[in-house]
C-alpha cells in the first residue's frame, strides 16, 4: 500500500511540475508571439485569456503517466489516449474556433453532406484512439469496445462541463479521486489540473479543446483499467446518458457557476 501510494504521489508531482513548467514557459514568451491566432480566446465573460493550459495539461498528463510502473500495454494505451485526444482537440482549437456548429448531430450531418469539420475530426479521432486504447487494456472483444467507449466518452464528458472556469478541473478531480488507490493512473491528469487550476479560475488561461479532451481521455483510461464488465457497462450507460443530455449538462453547469 505504501509503495503504491508513493508511486501515485510521484506521478502526480511529475504531472504538476511538467504542466506548471510548460505553462510558465509559454506565458513568458514575448507578448507579440503570445497574441497570435489560436493562442488567445475571448471567454464567456468577454475577457481575453490564453490557451496555454491546453498543451501544458497534455504534456503534464503524459509525463505523469510515463513515470508510473505500468504494464507496457497499459502505458501505451494511456499515452495514446492522452496524445491523440490532445492532438484532435488542438486541431479543433486551431481550425474550428469560428465554427458555430456544436454537438454530434451538427458535425455528423456536415460529414454526411461531404464536409469534414474539425468537430468531426475530433469525434472520429478520439473515438478511434479510445477503441485502440481499450483494445490494449482489455482482453475480451466486448470489454475492449466498452473500455474504448469509456475512454472516448469521458473525454467528451469533461468537454461538456468546460463552460465556466474551474468546471473541467473540478470534474477531473472529483472523478479521479476514487481511482487513486488502484493503479494510480488518475494521479497524472489530477496533478496536471492541480498545477493549472489557479490560472483557470483566475481567468488568465483556459484548457480549450486541447486540454479538456486529453485530461478526459487520461481519466477514462484510469476508470477503464481493472474494471470488470459490470463496471464498464455502468460507466458506459452513464456516459451515453451524458452525451444524450449534453446540452442540459452544459446549461446546468452554467447556471450553478453563475449563482
N, C-alpha and C positions, 0 to 999 in steps of 0.2 A: 504493500500500500504506500509506504514511504517513497520507494523508488518511483512508482507510478506518479505520485504527486510531484516529485522533483522534476520528472520529465515534462509534466504538464506545465509547471511553472517556467521551465526553461523555454518551452515552445512559446508560451505567451509573452515572455520577456523579449525573446528574439523578434517576434512579430511586432511588438510595440516599438522596439528600438529601430527596426528597419522602416516601419511605416512612418514613425515620427521623423527619422533622419531624412527619408526621401521627401517628405512634405516640406521640411525646413529648407532643404536644398533647392527644391523647385521654387519656393516662395522667395528665396534670396537672390534669384536671378534678376537682372536689370528690369526695371519697370516696363520698358518698351517691349521686351520679349514676353513678359507676363500678360500683356494685354492683347496678344494675337488670338484671333478667331476663337476656337473652341475652349481656350483656357479660361475664359470668363463667361459667366452667365448672370442674368438678372433673376433673382429668386422670387418667391411668391410675394414678398413684401416690397419688391422694387429695388432691392439692394443688389449691388454688383459683387459677386463672390467668385472665387476661382474654383476650378475643378480638380485641383491637385490632390485632394484627398482620394480621388479615384485610383490613379496609378500607385499612390502610396499604400492604399489598402490592398491592392493586388499583390504588390511585392512583399508587403509585410506578411500577409496570409500565406504566401508561397514559402517565404523563408521560415516562418514558424512551423509549417508542415514539414519542411525538408529536414529539420533537426530532430524530429521525432523518430524513435527506433521502431519503424513500422515494417511490415512485410513489403516486399518490393512492389507487388501488385496494388496494395492499398496506397502506398506513397505515390505511385504513378497515377492512380485514379484521382487522388486528391489534387495533385499538381495539375493534371489535365483539366479537371473541372474548374479550378480557380483561374488558370491562364486562359482557357478557352472562353469562359464566361466573361472574364475581364476584357479579352480581345474583342468579342462580339459587342459588349457594352461600349467599348471605346469607339468602335465603328459607328454605333448609333449616336454617340456624343458628337462625333466628327461630321457625320453625313446627315443625320436626321434631326438636327437641332430645330430646324424651322418647319418640320413636317407636323401638321396639326393632327394627323391621324393617330389614334390611340387604341390599344386593345387588339386581341387576337383577330376578331372579325374584320376589322378595318384592313389589317395588313394581309390577312389571308385572302380577303376579297380583292385587294390590289394584285396579289400574286396570281389569282385566278384570271385576272384580266391581262396578265402578261407583264406586270410591273413588279420588279423586285425591290421592295422598300428596305430601308435599314432595319425597320422593325421585323420584317420577315427574315432577314439575315440573322438577326439576334435570336428570333424564335427557333429557327431551324438549327442554327449553330449551337446554341446552348442545349437544345433538346437532343441533338446528335451526340454532343460531348457527354451529356448526362447518361445516355444509354451506353456509351462506351465505358464510362467510369463505373456504371452499375454492373456491367459485364465483368469488370475487373475485381469487384469486391464481393460478388456473389457467384455461386456455382451452378445453381439450377436456373433454367431459362426463364421461368415465371418470376423468380426472385430477382433476376438480373433486370428484367423490364420494370418491376416495381421499384427497385433501387434507383434506376435511371429516372423514373418519374419523380421520386422523392428529391433527387439532386436538382433536376431542372425546375421542379415545382417550388422548391424552397428558394431558388434564385428569383423566381417570379414573385413569390410572396414578399420578399424583402423589397423588391422594386415597387410593389403595390403600396406599401406603407411609407415609402420615401416621398412624402408630400409636404413634410414640415421638418425643420431642423431637429435632429435628435431621434426622430421616429425610427429610422432604419437601424441606428445604433442600439436603441433600446430593444428592438426586436431581436437583433443578433445576440445581445447579452442575455435576454430572457430565455430564448430558445436554446442557447448554447450551454447555459449553466448546468442543466441536468445531465449533460453528456460528459462533463469534465472527469468524473470518476472512472469512466470507461477507458477507451483508447487515447483520450486526451486530444483528439482531433479538433474539438471545438475551441481549444485554447488559442489556436492560431488566428481565426477570424476575431475572436473576442479580444485578443491582445492588440491586433491592428486597430480595432474600433476604439479601444481604451485610449490609444495614443492620439486619436484624431477627433474624439467626440467633443472636446472643449472648443476647438475651432469650428466644428459643425454647429454646435449650439450657439456660438458667438456670431454666426452668420458671416464668417470670414472665408469659408470654403464649403463645398458640398461634395458628396461622393459621386454623384452623377450615375449614369448607367454603368460606367466602368466599374466603380466601386461596389455598388449595391448588388450587382449580379455576381461578381466574384465572391463577395462575402457570403451571399446566399448559397452559392454553389458549394463553397467550403463547408458551410454549416450543413448542407444537405448530405454531403459525404459523411460528416460526423454522425448524423442521425441514422444514415443507412447502414453503416458498418456495425456488424454484430447484432442486427435486428433479426428476429425470427419473422416468418412470413406474416403472422398475425400483426406484428408491429408495423411492418412495411405497409400492409393493407390499410391499417388505421391511419397512418400518415398520408398515404395516397388519397384516401377518402377526404381527409381534412383539406389537403392541398387542392384537390379538384373542386371542392366546395368554395374555397377561397378564390380560385380562378373564376368560377361561375358568378360569384358576387363581388368581383374585384372593384367595381365602381363604388359599391356600398362600403366596402372596407376602406378605400381611399377617402371617401366622404366622411366616414366616421372618425378617421384619424385627424382630418382637418378640423372637424367640429371639436373634438376633445382637446386638440392643441391650441385652438383659438380661444378657449374659455379662460 
